[in-house]
Amino acid sequence: MHGMKRVRVSTTVDAHRWATARRLLDAPSSQIVDQALAALIEQLESTRERAILKAQPYEDDPDLAWEAPRGISLAYEADVPPDVLRLAEQRRARRPRQ
């Protein structure tokens, strides 16, 4: 927080919440207000991001909703367990062909 521009704030707050914050944080008033503002900003940004994602889901964005093309099969140095091979084959069979 060094070099951060500071402003003086004068206001009234809920006495019980203030006392609880001071007791739990045991810090100067400015640090309590800074942490409260940081938490509020984080909450507001999170709420805004969730609202944007709800309005414009990734799945609807052609630049984000794409599947990687099938690549070449990679050789293995050791034997692949049979259950892994069966699972891979089942998944390949369920994929739509392009």
N, C-alpha and C positions, 0 to 999 in steps of 0.2 A: 503494500500500500504506500510505499515511499513515492513522493513526488505527485501524489494524487491531490487535485484541487479540492479544498474543503469549503463548506458553506455552513454558516450558523443556522440552526433550526430552533425555533421556540414554539412549543405547542403543549397541549395537555393530552394525557393518555390515561387509559384505564389503570387506576392505582394498584389493583390486585395483580394485573398482568405485569406491570412495571416492577413491583416488588418481587414477583416470582422470577422474572428474567434476571434481575440484579442478583438474587440469591443463587440461582442456578449458574449464571455466567461469571459472577464475581469479577466484573470488568468495568471499565469506565463507561459512562453513559454513551459516549460517541461510538464505542465498539458495539454496544447493545443495539443501537439504532442502525449501524452499518450492517450488522448481521441480520437484523430484521428486514432491512431493505433488500439485502441479497436474497434472502429466502422468499420474499414477496415477488421479486423480479423473476426468480427461477420458477415459481409456481405459475405466474402469469404467462411466461414464455412457454411452459409446458402445456398449459391450457390452450394457448393459441396454436401451438403445433398440432395438438390432438384435433382441434377443430378443423384445421387446414387439411390434415390427413383424412378426416371423416368426409370433408367436402370434395377432396381430390385424392382418392386412394391411389397408392402406387400401381395397383393392378390396372387402373384406367389410363396410366401415362405410358404412351408407346415407347418413350425413351428409357423407362425404368422396368417395364413389364415385358422382358424378353427372356428367352431361354437360350443358353449357350448352344451352339450347334454341336452335333455329335462329333467327337474326335476319333482319332484312330485308337485301336485297342493297344494298350501298353503291355509289353512283355513283363512277366514276373520272374524274379530270380529263384523263387521257391514255389512249392505247391500251394495253391489257394485252397483253403478249407472247402469241402463240398457244400456245406450249408451256405457259405458266402456265394459260391457259384450259382446255387439254386435261387437264392434271393435276387442276385443280379439278373438272372434269366427271367424270373417272374416280373421284375420291374421293366425289363426291356420289352417283354411281351405286352405289357399294359400301356406302353407309350404309344401315342398316335404316330403313324408314319408320316414323314414329310417328303 
